[in-house]
Amino acid sequence: MNADELAALRSEAGRAAFLARVNPAVAPEDYRVIAALVEAMARLEKAPAQLRKLQHLLFGPKTERTEQVCPPAEPPPVPPAGRQRRKRRKGHGRTRAEDFTGADWKHIGHQHLRSGQRCPACRQGTLRQQRAPARLLRIEGSPPVTAQGFTLERLRCDTCGMVFTAPAPREAGEEKYAPSVAVTVAVLRYGTGVPHHRLARLQRDLGVPLPESTQWELLEPLAAAARPVLAELILLAANAAVIHQDDTTMRILDLRRPGSPAAAEIEPGRKGTFTTNLLAESGGHSVALFFTGWRHAGENLADVLRHRAADLAPPIQMCDALAANRDHNHPTVLAGCLAHARREHVTAAPSFPEECRYVLDALGEVYRFDAEAKEQGLSPEQRLVHHQTHSQPVMARLEAWLREQIDQKQTEPNSSLGQAIGYMLKHWKPLTLFLRHPGAPLDNNRSEQCLKMAILHRKNSLSYKTLGGARTGDLFMSLIHTCRLNRINPFAYLLAIAARSDEVKLQPAAWLPWNYPPAPALAPPLARSA
């Protein structure tokens, strides 16, 4: 369809002519779908704000910065022509040498000089050892999973026929696949979104085949070993003071097949399947949990809060205003997401730039005060006083301005700006919980960032095959993202669990990502018997 044909569809006569041409050429059921799509396009043309929301939902926002959404009337000053950006020294990029925790670091002493000797240059001073050594990196590429083969010489007696095979070397191990193979597959599959078939194809191209069925067989025992740790993380999240939650759609093929055992468990009337993220802070550590199935975020939260101690006060529940996020079985202190309220005004900004600029600037001040509290390391109680002192006057002026727009009929309630204002006023109490409750966050951005892992999986793999596969994915995504939030190497952590699974089963609380025993240098595996 060219531009002229698309422009013709914007008029009622053009749409009628198009449908008249299509009707004889397609089946009746296909015609009904095409007619509904044409009608939906016509409605969106009349509602530009709804069209922008749809574009935001499908493609994501290009930017939500205030300067880009509501550009100032005057352009920013141009820097002097003579001033140029300093050129960075080579080797001083974003990634520090200290961040290469998975590298095999070796300390190299000086071949000819020692601390305490005379300086060979001036012959007067004394050499002193520096606290920070020089660092040098050598990075090499290799397949994600490598293999080492051994050919064992065989000797056969020409008289009795006895065959003598050379003993296997110690590094050959007792099993074909080392524990690190399953850990590599888990991190690639659930940490970076590489599907099993894509990894299998890569390994085949690199000369070390690793079929999809083999990958799954290796993951099962690792998942069984890590499951007790997940139960401990759920217990920690249940007793946390603040719990963020959000969800996204996810496909499970087995639940779509009529007559399957998993599909029979779904309550009648339920159509969707979701992945929920719960993000909690416990003892200064972040816990990320993922749950995939037909339950909504509020129901998954209720399952977690069943483990909460009875003597604890209700937790702060940070979420958006969706009704499915509420847990009606356990008391919580509801906190609204300011980022969602702000996003409503970002959508309306092209039509109402001045009004939206006022709201965005006011919320920007609140976020600056919150950043100050973080920079100063204030406690939750001190942060509350800081916001009450600085942010409360800003929010009071904003509330008065919002009510004035509606009460004095300065804004049409059904317009995009009126709907954005109505959203904020309707949820004003949870949106301003940070002004009344210590530790209440401003928004739910952290949980939305966690859900990017599930969205990446959905983008690359399209779906889970079974409910059991979805739960295995939840397990590994929970452990891997919890490690990332606490700046812990997920590969080293899962490898320690795989190597000492018996100890993990006995004391899972001692194997949380931030306090698990440092893995000793693994002894070389025992050689196979000849």
VEXLUMLO-928143 format. One record per residue (C-alpha): residue number from 1; residue in three letters; x, y, z. Coordinates in Angstrom, 3 decimals. Example, Ala and Ser with C-alpha at 12.3 -4.5 7.8 and 13.67 -1.06 7.14 Angstrom:
REM residues 2
   num   residu          u          v          w
     1      ala     12.300     -4.500      7.800
     2      ser     13.670     -1.060      7.140
This chain:
REM residues 530
   num   residu          u          v          w
     1      met      0.000      0.000      0.000
     2      asn      1.508      3.330     -1.084
     3      ala      1.148      6.714      0.606
     4      asp     -1.768      7.812     -1.599
     5      glu     -3.792      4.681     -0.835
     6      leu     -3.091      5.080      2.868
     7      ala     -4.211      8.723      2.743
     8      ala     -7.460      7.657      1.035
     9      leu     -8.325      5.485      4.033
    10      arg     -8.464      8.563      6.265
    11      ser    -11.768      9.641      4.732
    12      glu    -15.045      7.833      5.295
    13      ala    -15.669      7.487      1.559
    14      gly    -12.201      6.052      1.004
    15      arg    -12.688      3.467      3.743
    16      ala    -16.070      2.432      2.313
    17      ala    -14.580      2.058     -1.175
    18      phe    -11.697     -0.007      0.199
    19      leu    -14.014     -2.370      2.077
    20      ala    -16.236     -2.722     -1.018
    21      arg    -13.191     -3.863     -3.025
    22      val    -11.994     -6.260     -0.331
    23      asn    -15.346     -7.897      0.482
    24      pro    -15.681    -10.134     -2.629
    25      ala    -12.039    -11.252     -2.462
    26      val    -11.839    -12.636      1.104
    27      ala    -13.755    -15.031      3.301
    28      pro    -16.515    -13.564      5.525
    29      glu    -14.571    -14.141      8.744
    30      asp    -11.492    -12.427      7.272
    31      tyr    -13.617     -9.515      6.067
    32      arg    -14.952     -8.941      9.596
    33      val    -11.384     -8.693     10.919
    34      ile    -10.311     -6.283      8.161
    35      ala    -13.381     -4.118      8.708
    36      ala    -12.708     -3.959     12.460
    37      leu     -9.087     -2.918     11.838
    38      val    -10.150     -0.169      9.438
    39      glu    -12.697      1.107     11.963
    40      ala    -10.097      1.063     14.753
    41      met     -7.678      3.046     12.586
    42      ala    -10.393      5.613     11.879
    43      arg    -11.065      6.053     15.606
    44      leu     -7.379      6.464     16.403
    45      glu     -7.079      9.154     13.741
    46      lys     -9.691     11.156     15.676
    47      ala     -7.939     10.627     19.022
    48      pro     -4.255     11.566     18.682
    49      ala     -3.609     11.072     22.412
    50      gln     -4.859      7.483     22.222
    51      leu     -2.692      6.954     19.141
    52      arg      0.374      8.193     21.037
    53      lys     -0.457      5.824     23.904
    54      leu     -0.687      2.935     21.454
    55      gln      2.633      3.901     19.880
    56      his      4.159      4.105     23.368
    57      leu      2.792      0.648     24.204
    58      leu      3.993     -0.986     20.983
    59      phe      7.315      0.724     20.361
    60      gly      8.219      2.323     23.675
    61      pro      8.996      6.012     24.216
    62      lys     11.950      7.538     22.433
    63      thr     12.523      9.764     25.441
    64      glu     10.614     11.118     28.434
    65      arg     13.041     13.883     29.357
    66      thr     11.263     17.150     30.082
    67      glu     13.541     19.126     27.744
    68      gln     12.598     16.851     24.846
    69      val      8.896     16.420     25.671
    70      cys      8.283     20.123     26.367
    71      pro     11.140     22.026     24.718
    72      pro     11.768     25.542     26.075
    73      ala     10.759     28.565     24.025
    74      glu     14.399     29.711     23.682
    75      pro     17.103     27.294     22.502
    76      pro     19.875     26.460     24.993
    77      pro     23.051     28.589     24.781
    78      val     25.722     27.321     22.393
    79      pro     29.108     26.680     24.074
    80      pro     32.059     28.819     22.879
    81      ala     33.645     27.567     19.671
    82      gly     37.100     27.372     21.195
    83      arg     36.058     25.032     23.995
    84      gln     36.490     21.395     23.024
    85      arg     35.856     18.190     24.892
    86      arg     38.957     16.661     26.415
    87      lys     40.148     13.587     24.598
    88      arg     40.019     10.485     26.773
    89      arg     43.194      8.571     27.377
    90      lys     43.282      5.161     25.770
    91      gly     42.267      2.392     28.158
    92      his     40.049      4.597     30.333
    93      gly     36.643      3.466     29.085
    94      arg     33.422      2.619     30.872
    95      thr     34.596     -0.790     32.092
    96      arg     37.245     -0.774     34.790
    97      ala     39.842     -3.514     35.085
    98      glu     38.480     -4.287     38.570
    99      asp     35.141     -5.217     36.988
   100      phe     36.688     -8.273     35.336
   101      thr     36.023    -10.466     38.368
   102      gly     35.779    -13.573     36.212
   103      ala     39.286    -13.130     34.800
   104      asp     42.117    -15.409     35.884
   105      trp     44.256    -12.806     37.658
   106      lys     47.934    -13.594     38.283
   107      his     50.382    -11.438     40.217
   108      ile     53.671    -10.869     38.424
   109      gly     56.585     -9.712     40.533
   110      his     59.407     -7.598     39.150
   111      gln     62.188     -9.774     37.767
   112      his     65.145     -7.670     38.901
   113      leu     63.956     -5.212     41.541
   114      arg     62.563     -5.587     45.068
   115      ser     61.037     -3.217     47.598
   116      gly     63.769     -1.625     49.737
   117      gln     66.457     -1.593     47.039
   118      arg     68.187      1.492     45.745
   119      cys     66.639      3.189     42.764
   120      pro     68.585      2.117     39.644
   121      ala     67.812      5.466     37.969
   122      cys     68.978      8.049     40.511
   123      arg     71.024      5.779     42.844
   124      gln     69.786      7.804     45.820
   125      gly     66.173      6.921     46.636
   126      thr     64.689      3.662     47.935
   127      leu     62.061      1.654     46.056
   128      arg     58.726      1.379     47.838
   129      gln     55.936     -1.009     46.840
   130      gln     52.810      0.797     45.602
   131      arg     49.395     -0.077     46.998
   132      ala     47.731     -0.180     43.570
   133      pro     49.525     -2.475     41.118
   134      ala     49.525     -1.873     37.395
   135      arg     46.806     -3.840     35.635
   136      leu     46.956     -5.463     32.219
   137      leu     44.171     -7.360     30.494
   138      arg     44.371     -9.973     27.743
   139      ile     40.914    -10.982     26.474
   140      glu     40.420    -14.027     24.272
   141      gly     37.371    -15.514     22.593
   142      ser     36.098    -19.073     22.869
   143      pro     32.826    -20.996     22.454
   144      pro     30.403    -20.617     25.401
   145      val     30.895    -24.332     26.101
   146      thr     34.268    -25.854     25.273
   147      ala     35.377    -29.465     25.178
   148      gln     38.632    -31.360     25.682
   149      gly     39.078    -34.775     24.108
   150      phe     41.458    -37.575     25.037
   151      thr     42.594    -40.503     22.914
   152      leu     43.626    -43.465     25.067
   153      glu     46.099    -45.885     23.568
   154      arg     44.908    -49.503     23.435
   155      leu     47.165    -52.572     23.275
   156      arg     45.909    -56.054     22.403
   157      cys     47.691    -59.310     23.059
   158      asp     48.011    -61.308     19.835
   159      thr     47.810    -64.571     21.776
   160      cys     45.086    -64.249     24.450
   161      gly     43.273    -61.277     22.923
   162      met     43.410    -59.217     26.157
   163      val     43.069    -55.467     25.513
   164      phe     44.905    -52.971     27.700
   165      thr     43.709    -49.335     27.625
   166      ala     45.780    -46.434     28.887
   167      pro     44.350    -44.978     32.138
   168      ala     42.341    -41.780     31.720
   169      pro     44.077    -38.597     32.920
   170      arg     42.838    -36.926     36.060
   171      glu     41.409    -33.919     34.218
   172      ala     39.078    -36.173     32.207
   173      gly     36.705    -36.318     35.180
   174      glu     34.070    -38.865     36.062
   175      glu     31.222    -37.376     33.986
   176      lys     31.034    -36.208     30.420
   177      tyr     29.572    -32.773     31.302
   178      ala     31.185    -30.667     34.029
   179      pro     28.875    -28.702     36.392
   180      ser     29.928    -25.478     34.674
   181      val     28.117    -26.523     31.475
   182      ala     24.679    -26.384     33.124
   183      val     25.571    -23.044     34.744
   184      thr     26.638    -21.618     31.379
   185      val     23.366    -22.731     29.776
   186      ala     21.328    -21.262     32.655
   187      val     23.036    -17.864     32.491
   188      leu     22.777    -17.686     28.707
   189      arg     19.184    -18.941     28.603
   190      tyr     17.613    -17.067     31.501
   191      gly     20.137    -14.276     32.083
   192      thr     20.638    -13.045     28.527
   193      gly     17.676    -14.576     26.660
   194      val     19.520    -17.001     24.354
   195      pro     17.028    -19.744     23.389
   196      his     18.081    -23.394     23.543
   197      his     17.911    -23.851     19.774
   198      arg     20.051    -20.758     19.145
   199      leu     22.729    -21.905     21.580
   200      ala     22.630    -25.391     20.032
   201      arg     23.189    -23.920     16.576
   202      leu     26.053    -21.736     17.829
   203      gln     27.747    -24.678     19.522
   204      arg     27.339    -26.821     16.424
   205      asp     28.929    -24.125     14.271
   206      leu     31.853    -23.881     16.711
   207      gly     32.477    -27.606     16.689
   208      val     31.216    -28.480     20.189
   209      pro     27.613    -29.743     19.698
   210      leu     25.211    -29.228     22.577
   211      pro     21.670    -30.280     21.541
   212      glu     18.556    -28.663     23.012
   213      ser     17.478    -31.850     24.787
   214      thr     20.902    -32.164     26.419
   215      gln     20.748    -28.569     27.652
   216      trp     17.430    -29.228     29.390
   217      glu     18.694    -32.484     30.946
   218      leu     21.625    -30.574     32.418
   219      leu     19.408    -27.781     33.779
   220      glu     17.047    -30.058     35.734
   221      pro     19.497    -31.168     38.477
   222      leu     20.841    -27.601     38.824
   223      ala     17.295    -26.283     39.265
   224      ala     16.591    -28.957     41.904
   225      ala     19.742    -27.956     43.801
   226      ala     18.851    -24.226     43.727
   227      arg     15.162    -24.577     44.633
   228      pro     15.748    -24.465     48.448
   229      val     17.516    -21.102     48.020
   230      leu     14.489    -19.721     46.148
   231      ala     12.281    -20.690     49.103
   232      glu     14.570    -18.671     51.401
   233      leu     14.404    -15.658     49.076
   234      ile     10.593    -15.845     49.089
   235      leu     10.660    -15.840     52.895
   236      leu     12.920    -12.772     52.947
   237      ala     10.683    -10.923     50.484
   238      ala      7.584    -11.790     52.503
   239      asn      9.046    -10.084     55.581
   240      ala     10.410     -7.023     53.795
   241      ala      9.233     -3.501     54.598
   242      val      8.787     -2.451     50.941
   243      ile      7.677     -4.672     48.038
   244      his      7.565     -3.473     44.435
   245      gln      5.394     -5.375     41.964
   246      asp      4.578     -5.350     38.277
   247      asp      3.746     -7.879     35.579
   248      thr      3.819     -8.425     31.835
   249      thr      2.149    -10.858     29.483
   250      met      3.817    -14.203     28.817
   251      arg      2.824    -17.156     26.620
   252      ile      2.764    -20.767     27.826
   253      leu      1.911    -23.064     24.937
   254      asp      0.706    -25.947     27.104
   255      leu     -1.974    -23.752     28.657
   256      arg     -3.358    -22.961     25.193
   257      arg     -3.886    -26.596     24.254
   258      pro     -7.437    -27.732     25.097
   259      gly     -7.449    -30.886     27.162
   260      ser     -3.908    -30.560     28.555
   261      pro     -3.554    -31.213     32.328
   262      ala     -2.141    -27.709     32.908
   263      ala     -4.977    -26.024     31.002
   264      ala     -7.537    -27.910     33.102
   265      glu     -6.193    -26.196     36.258
   266      ile     -7.065    -22.693     35.039
   267      glu    -10.271    -21.229     36.373
   268      pro    -13.001    -20.809     33.733
   269      gly    -12.985    -17.334     32.275
   270      arg     -9.247    -16.791     32.607
   271      lys     -7.600    -16.151     29.271
   272      gly     -4.242    -14.478     29.924
   273      thr     -0.914    -15.660     31.301
   274      phe      1.610    -13.329     32.911
   275      thr      5.049    -13.020     34.452
   276      thr      5.024    -11.104     37.746
   277      asn      8.057     -9.474     39.326
   278      leu      8.223     -8.823     43.058
   279      leu     11.181     -6.739     44.188
   280      ala     11.892     -6.406     47.905
   281      glu     14.603     -4.928     50.122
   282      ser     15.711     -7.085     53.059
   283      gly     18.582     -6.182     55.351
   284      gly     20.186     -3.906     52.777
   285      his     19.934     -6.541     50.037
   286      ser     17.613     -6.647     47.025
   287      val     15.521     -9.738     46.281
   288      ala     13.978    -10.174     42.811
   289      leu     11.316    -12.858     42.351
   290      phe      9.547    -13.945     39.170
   291      phe      6.282    -15.910     38.896
   292      thr      4.811    -17.062     35.578
   293      gly      1.293    -18.451     35.146
   294      trp     -2.329    -17.389     34.944
   295      arg     -2.260    -15.521     38.277
   296      his     -2.159    -11.741     38.387
   297      ala      0.431     -9.724     40.304
   298      gly     -1.875     -9.247     43.318
   299      glu     -2.460    -12.992     43.618
   300      asn      1.257    -13.739     43.421
   301      leu      1.870    -11.118     46.100
   302      ala     -0.747    -12.800     48.293
   303      asp      1.049    -16.159     47.929
   304      val      4.281    -14.545     49.096
   305      leu      2.723    -12.625     52.000
   306      arg      1.327    -15.891     53.402
   307      his      4.860    -16.408     54.753
   308      arg      5.023    -13.002     56.479
   309      ala      5.492    -12.977     60.259
   310      ala      2.260    -12.108     62.073
   311      asp      3.897     -9.534     64.369
   312      leu      5.220     -7.362     61.514
   313      ala      3.478     -4.200     60.362
   314      pro      1.895     -4.250     56.893
   315      pro      4.478     -3.703     54.134
   316      ile      4.524     -0.840     51.672
   317      gln      3.171     -2.100     48.353
   318      met      4.524     -0.086     45.419
   319      cys      2.629     -0.639     42.163
   320      asp      0.625      1.136     39.494
   321      ala     -3.121      1.698     39.769
   322      leu     -4.164     -1.528     38.029
   323      ala     -6.841     -3.319     40.054
   324      ala     -5.182     -6.722     39.478
   325      asn     -2.186     -5.545     41.541
   326      arg     -4.164     -5.318     44.780
   327      asp     -3.942     -8.045     47.430
   328      his     -7.264     -8.229     49.261
   329      asn     -6.175    -11.047     51.599
   330      his     -3.344     -9.254     53.416
   331      pro     -3.188     -5.640     54.621
   332      thr     -0.652     -3.443     52.832
   333      val      0.149      0.270     52.681
   334      leu     -0.466      1.215     49.060
   335      ala      2.070      3.488     47.346
   336      gly      1.380      4.869     43.868
   337      cys      3.928      5.216     41.087
   338      leu      4.779      8.833     40.264
   339      ala      6.449      7.706     37.036
   340      his      3.099      6.413     35.740
   341      ala      1.406      9.705     36.632
   342      arg      4.207     11.622     34.961
   343      arg      3.949      9.447     31.846
   344      glu      0.297     10.447     31.408
   345      his      1.410     14.070     31.080
   346      val      4.261     13.095     28.738
   347      thr      1.631     11.603     26.418
   348      ala     -0.467     14.770     26.574
   349      ala      2.492     17.150     26.168
   350      pro      2.304     17.565     22.341
   351      ser     -1.221     18.988     22.678
   352      phe     -0.751     20.885     25.978
   353      pro      2.970     21.789     26.222
   354      glu      2.720     24.665     28.734
   355      glu      0.421     22.886     31.195
   356      cys      2.381     19.625     31.040
   357      arg      5.651     21.516     31.451
   358      tyr      4.372     22.865     34.781
   359      val      3.587     19.340     36.045
   360      leu      6.861     17.839     34.787
   361      asp      8.924     20.628     36.352
   362      ala      7.164     20.174     39.703
   363      leu      7.784     16.428     39.703
   364      gly     11.366     17.075     38.622
   365      glu     11.906     19.116     41.794
   366      val     10.589     16.221     43.909
   367      tyr     12.972     13.796     42.226
   368      arg     15.885     16.193     42.811
   369      phe     15.067     16.299     46.526
   370      asp     14.930     12.510     46.582
   371      ala     18.325     12.335     44.861
   372      glu     19.728     14.671     47.542
   373      ala     18.482     12.319     50.253
   374      lys     20.221      9.391     48.572
   375      glu     23.466     11.307     48.112
   376      gln     23.483     12.299     51.783
   377      gly     22.769      8.718     52.888
   378      leu     19.727      9.697     54.957
   379      ser     17.830      7.077     56.940
   380      pro     14.144      6.462     56.049
   381      glu     13.044      8.735     58.895
   382      gln     15.482     11.491     57.892
   383      arg     14.437     11.134     54.249
   384      leu     10.804     11.586     55.299
   385      val     11.646     14.835     57.112
   386      his     13.636     15.984     54.074
   387      his     10.671     15.416     51.763
   388      gln      8.217     17.002     54.190
   389      thr     10.434     20.071     54.344
   390      his     11.168     20.478     50.638
   391      ser      8.806     18.314     48.548
   392      gln      5.556     18.838     50.448
   393      pro      5.196     22.534     49.482
   394      val      5.853     21.604     45.854
   395      met      3.218     18.853     45.869
   396      ala      0.726     21.109     47.677
   397      arg      1.069     23.764     44.967
   398      leu      0.767     21.075     42.283
   399      glu     -2.416     19.644     43.811
   400      ala     -3.984     23.102     44.015
   401      trp     -3.070     23.770     40.391
   402      leu     -4.522     20.419     39.246
   403      arg     -7.818     21.027     41.052
   404      glu     -7.982     24.568     39.682
   405      gln     -7.701     23.233     36.116
   406      ile    -10.788     21.032     36.622
   407      asp    -12.874     23.093     39.050
   408      gln    -12.533     26.342     37.094
   409      lys    -13.086     24.501     33.794
   410      gln     -9.710     25.548     32.402
   411      thr     -9.188     22.011     31.076
   412      glu    -11.686     19.720     29.407
   413      pro    -11.947     16.572     31.591
   414      asn    -12.210     14.286     28.544
   415      ser     -9.087     15.694     26.886
   416      ser     -5.731     13.962     27.205
   417      leu     -4.597     16.571     29.761
   418      gly     -7.883     16.269     31.679
   419      gln     -7.487     12.491     31.850
   420      ala     -3.882     12.864     33.071
   421      ile     -5.004     15.323     35.749
   422      gly     -7.907     13.062     36.721
   423      tyr     -5.525     10.128     37.138
   424      met     -3.301     12.093     39.535
   425      leu     -6.180     13.485     41.606
   426      lys     -7.911     10.100     41.827
   427      his     -4.742      8.431     43.156
   428      trp     -3.294     11.424     45.015
   429      lys     -3.121      9.685     48.406
   430      pro     -1.012      6.690     47.308
   431      leu      1.041      8.914     44.986
   432      thr      2.099     11.077     47.953
   433      leu      2.739      8.293     50.463
   434      phe      6.421      9.293     50.495
   435      leu      5.324     12.459     52.362
   436      arg      3.730     10.465     55.218
   437      his      5.475      7.094     55.521
   438      pro      9.206      6.447     56.103
   439      gly     10.826      4.464     53.325
   440      ala      8.025      4.864     50.774
   441      pro      9.531      5.008     47.250
   442      leu      8.553      7.518     44.596
   443      asp      7.965      5.124     41.714
   444      asn      8.005      1.541     40.518
   445      asn     10.831      1.927     38.013
   446      arg     13.024     -0.706     39.650
   447      ser     10.419     -3.424     39.209
   448      glu      9.816     -2.364     35.602
   449      gln     13.546     -2.660     34.967
   450      cys     13.531     -6.171     36.448
   451      leu     10.739     -7.188     34.074
   452      lys     13.045     -6.479     31.142
   453      met     14.485     -9.954     31.745
   454      ala     11.100    -11.566     31.151
   455      ile     10.422     -9.305     28.173
   456      leu     13.801    -10.246     26.684
   457      his     12.904    -13.922     27.072
   458      arg      9.513    -13.336     25.420
   459      lys     11.144    -11.412     22.587
   460      asn     13.742    -14.093     21.809
   461      ser     11.912    -17.319     22.670
   462      leu      8.317    -16.130     22.095
   463      ser      6.926    -18.467     24.787
   464      tyr      7.463    -21.225     27.306
   465      lys      6.468    -24.683     26.178
   466      thr      5.134    -26.021     29.491
   467      leu      4.220    -24.694     32.925
   468      gly      7.142    -26.646     34.378
   469      gly      9.519    -24.909     31.989
   470      ala      8.070    -21.552     33.029
   471      arg      8.691    -22.314     36.698
   472      thr     12.263    -23.352     35.933
   473      gly     12.712    -20.047     34.123
   474      asp     11.289    -18.176     37.133
   475      leu     13.771    -19.938     39.404
   476      phe     16.859    -19.058     37.392
   477      met     15.717    -15.516     36.572
   478      ser     15.078    -14.898     40.283
   479      leu     18.543    -16.108     41.299
   480      ile     20.402    -14.461     38.420
   481      his     18.737    -11.053     38.784
   482      thr     19.076    -11.106     42.572
   483      cys     22.807    -11.643     42.043
   484      arg     22.966     -8.746     39.606
   485      leu     21.134     -6.368     41.932
   486      asn     23.627     -7.179     44.694
   487      arg     26.678     -6.969     42.368
   488      ile     27.452    -10.680     42.669
   489      asn     28.757    -12.844     39.846
   490      pro     25.772    -15.093     38.962
   491      phe     27.979    -17.629     37.175
   492      ala     30.255    -18.104     40.196
   493      tyr     27.232    -18.316     42.511
   494      leu     25.382    -20.954     40.490
   495      leu     28.622    -22.893     40.022
   496      ala     29.110    -23.011     43.801
   497      ile     25.540    -24.319     44.225
   498      ala     26.132    -26.981     41.560
   499      ala     29.401    -28.105     43.145
   500      arg     28.037    -28.287     46.728
   501      ser     24.375    -29.123     46.258
   502      asp     24.280    -31.396     49.347
   503      glu     25.312    -28.507     51.627
   504      val     22.762    -26.200     49.973
   505      lys     19.987    -28.675     50.707
   506      leu     20.951    -28.901     54.400
   507      gln     21.398    -25.142     55.022
   508      pro     19.792    -23.087     52.240
   509      ala     19.814    -19.891     54.353
   510      ala     23.621    -20.012     54.381
   511      trp     23.663    -20.033     50.583
   512      leu     21.933    -16.758     49.817
   513      pro     23.792    -14.810     47.114
   514      trp     25.330    -12.288     49.533
   515      asn     26.488    -14.685     52.242
   516      tyr     27.186    -18.054     50.623
   517      pro     30.536    -19.617     51.599
   518      pro     33.320    -18.691     49.199
   519      ala     33.861    -21.657     46.934
   520      pro     37.260    -23.255     47.592
   521      ala     39.505    -24.082     44.708
   522      leu     37.756    -27.105     43.295
   523      ala     39.976    -30.141     43.368
   524      pro     40.566    -31.776     39.981
   525      pro     37.871    -34.395     39.348
   526      leu     38.690    -38.026     39.870
   527      ala     39.706    -39.858     36.730
   528      arg     37.509    -42.480     35.226
   529      ser     38.500    -46.041     35.786
   530      ala     40.321    -47.630     32.898
